[in-house]
Amino acid sequence: MYLIERGKVRITVRGTDGRDMTLTELGRGDFFGEMALLDGQPRSADAIVAEDARLAVLSREHFLSFVRSSPDVSLELLTALANRLRHTDELLRRSATRNVNVEEAAHLTFADRAADIIAEFGGSWKFIIAAVLFFNVWVLINTLLLTNNGFDPYPYLLLSTAINMLAVLQAPIILMSQNRQAYKDRLRSEIDYQVNLNNELALNEILERLKTLERDSHKIASDNPSE
């Protein structure tokens, strides 16, 4: 375990995408490395010196001896761990939201972007107003302005054919956009599940540490019955 006497230390973890994520930046009076002392497992994160720092090193034996001699330290340590867990939860939420958009955007093709733009325009008032104006102009040109020489006289078969072709092409484009939105929803649900799973694992880890500290407290009480 390390206690920072001066300077700053950045705590980072490497994600599945190979990028380093900064969990927190610690300063004077903060500590890190306590997890390995509690459960004896390998380090779960990397510590990088952000500013010229001076650290005090506490071995596992000295740490356990210190905790046994000062039971109040256990409560302070648990409080610090709980605060870090809350901070990590917030980072996971933000990371999940960002990764959904980044991963979804990475799979976008030109056709996907075009489908989104067309579907968005086709489901807006702009499209309705533009279509109504276009139809009215078409009818006016072929009835009033060109009289008997209109290129599409009543019953406007050319206009009807164009509308049918537009409907035939627009429907699959809208379905393509909806399918992509469904994929994005599935991706978001999967990442939400991963976040919840990570939180559950972290909570179980905290509970195991609580049990360990509780056993140590009972052992201290049994070794010092007069206190």
N, C-alpha and C positions, 0 to 999 in steps of 0.2 A: 504494500500500500504506500502511496506517495502523498505527502502533504506539501502544498505549494506555499513556500515562504515569500516568494516574490516572482513576478513575471506572470505569463499566461500560457496555458496549455489547451490545445484544441483536441477534443475527443471525436473520433470519426469511425465510421464503419463502412465497409465496402458492400454495395448492393449487388444483386444478381446481374445487373447490367454492367458491372465492372467499374462503376463510378463511386467515388468516395462521398459519403453523406456526413455532414457535420452535425453531431448530436448536440453538443454544447461547447462553450468556451469557458474554462475555469480560470479563476484568478487567485489572488492572495487569500489564504485561509481555507480554500477549497481542497478537496482530496479526491483521489481516484485510485482504482485498482483494488477496492475492497471486495468486489465480487469473488475474485480468485481466492482471497483469504478466507471467505466464508464457506465456499463449497469446494475449494481445492481444484476447480476445473480450469482449463486454459483461458487465456484472456479472450474476452468477447468483443473488444474494440481496440482501436489504435490510439495512442496518445502522441500528439505532435506538438513540439514547443512552438508557440506562436510569437512569444517574446522571450528575451533573455531571462531565464528562470533559475531559481534555486529551490531544490526539492529536498524534503526530509523523507528518508526511507524507513518504513516500519515492516519488519519481517512478520511472518505468520505467527511465530511463537510469541513475539513481543505484543502483537496485536491481540491475540487471545488472552494473554496475561493482563493486558490493559483493560480489556472488556470485563474480565472477571473481577478486577479490582475496583472498577467504576461502572456499576450496572446502569447508571444514567446515560452512559455513552451509547448503550444499545438503543435507547429511545431516540437519541439524536441521529444515530446512524440510520434507523428505520425512517425517520422523517426525511432525511436527505434522499434516501432511496425512493421513497414515495414521490417526492417532488420531481426526481429525475424520470420516474415512470410516467408521470403526467406530461412532462415535457416531451418525452418520446412518443406518447400517444398523439400529441398535437402534430408532431413532425410526420408521423405515419399518415394522419388524416390529410395533411397538405400534400404529402408525397403521393398518396393514392390519387387525389384529384388531378395533380399535375401529370402523373404517369398515364392516366386514362386518356387525356387529351393528346399527350405526346405519342403514345403508342398507336392511338387511332389515326392521328395525322400521318404517322410514318407509313401506313398502309394505303393512304389515299392515292388514287390515280387521277389522271386528267379527266377520265370519264366520270369518276365519282364526284369530283368537284363540279363538273358541268351538270351532272344530275341533281346535285344539291341546289345549284343556282336556278335551274329550270323549275324544279319542284317548289322552291321558295317563291319564285315569281308566279308560278301557276296557281298557287294557293293564296294569292294576295288580292286586295282590292285594285291594285294597279292593273293586274291582268284583266279583271272584270271590266273596269272602266275602259281600258284600251280596246278590249274585244267589242264592247257595245259601240264605241265610237267608230271602230273599223267597219262593223256590220252596217251601221247607219250610213256611213259615207259610201260604202259599196252599193247599197240600195239606192241612195239618192243619185249617184252617178249613172246607174243603169236605168233609172226611171225618169228623172226630171231633166238631167243634163243631156244625156245622149238619146233620149226618147226612143225612137225605133231602131237606132243604130248601136244600142248598148252591147258590150261584149259578153254580158251575162244577163239576158233579159229574164223577166219573171217566167218560171218560179225559181230562178237563181240556182240552177243546177251546179254551176261551177263553184259557187260559194258553199253549197251544201257538201260538195265533194271535199273542198278544202277543210271544212269544219270536221268532217268525219276522219280525214287523214290526221288532223291535229289531235283529235281525241285518241286515235289509235296509237300515235307516237307518245303522247303525253302520259298515258296510263302506265306503260312499263317503266318510264323514267321515274314517275312518282313511286312505283313499287321498289325500284332500285334504291332510291333515297330512304324509303322506310326500312328496307332490309339492312342498310348500313346503320341506321339508328338502332335497330334491334341488336346488331352486333356490338354497338357501343354500350348499350344497356347491359348485355351479357358480360362484357369486359369490366364494366363498373361493378357489377355484382360479384364477379370473381375477385377483384381487388379488395372490395369491402370484406369478403370472406377471409382473405389473407390477413387483412388488418385485424379483424376480430380474433382470428386464430393467434396472431402474434401477441395481442393483448392478453388473451387467456393464458398463453404460455408464460408471459411475463408475470401475471398475477400468481400463477402456480409457483413460480420461482420465488416470489416474495413470501408466499405462505410457507414454503419450505425453509426459507431463512428465518422466518418468525419461529418456526418449530425448533430450529437449531438454537436460536437465542434463548428460547424458553427453556430448553433442556440445560443450556449453560447456566441460566439463572437458578434453576432448581438445584443444579450441582453446587453452585456457589453457596446457596442457602443451606444445603446439607453439610457442606464442608465447614461452614461458620454458623453453627446453631446458636451461638450466643448473640449474634447480630440479628 
